[in-house]
Amino acid sequence: MDSGWWSSWQWGLVKDAIIPLAAILIPTLFALWLARIERRAAARSHYLERRHSAAEGVILALAQMVSMNPSMEEVAPLLRDLRGRIAVYRASLSSGDVLSGDWLAIKHSEGLAIWAEAQALLQPVAGTPPLSPDDLLRVLFPGQRWAQNTLETLSGWLSGHVSDEHLRLEGSALSATRQQPSPG
């Protein structure tokens, strides 16, 4: 007899309190969960938009260098502009993407050395004839190849085709090369 009373009391509690409470709580918790997911997705989307906007400046600066002619255009202002755009790009990165900014800074140092060498070869020396078109292309090729490779690697990383590990390995190799003493 007690068990029947207890069972009907339990059923009454379930019917009168627990089912309505669950009907309110379950959709509310589900809505909160969906809102949290949406907030995270919106924050990630906003971050990616900022990162791509900052990277656009770097890519456009590199693109200019791919086809430039330092005998007719000055490379120094382009390299300064690129350095500034890399700084803006690095400032836009979250801690998870810092590697790409560090890699770009290392690549910029490499580019400075390559373009400095090209500029030295382009300086007229008294008593020597001007460079032939073929010689000019030979002098410009390393700098233009550097700009093209840097541009392609960065855009590949941004689109997910180039891995963090690729940037890490290339950056390590460049750092090791720069730290070796020069012969002579």
MORA-V921958 format. One line per field, one symbol per residue. phi: phi as a letter, one per 40 degrees, with the letter a starting at -180 (. if undefined). psi: psi as a letter, one per 20 degrees, with the letter a starting at -180 (. if undefined). burial: b if it has 24 or more other ideal C-beta (glycine too) atoms within 12 Angstrom, else e. Layout:
phi = ???
psi = ???
burial = ???
This chain:
phi = .cccccccccccccccbccccccccccccccccccccccccccccccccccccccdccccccccccbcbccbbccdccccccdcccccdcccccccbddccccccccccccdccccccccccccbdgbccccdcccccccddcccdccccdccccccccgcbcdccccccccccccccccccch
psi = ghhgggghgghggghhggghghhggghghgggghhgggggggggggghggghghhgggghghhhihjroiihqphghhhggggghhggghhiqrhijhghggghgghggghggghgggghhippppjqqqqrhghghhhhggghgggggggggghhghijiprhhgggggggggghghipqqq.
burial = eeeeeeeeeeeeeeeeeeeeeeeeeeeeeeeeeeeeeeeeeeeeeeeeeebbebbebbbebbebbbebbbeeeebeebbeebbebbeebbebbeeebebbbbbbbbbbbbbbebbeebbebbeeeeeeeeeeeeeeeebbbbbbebbbbbbebbeebbeeebeeeebeebbeebeeeeeeeeee
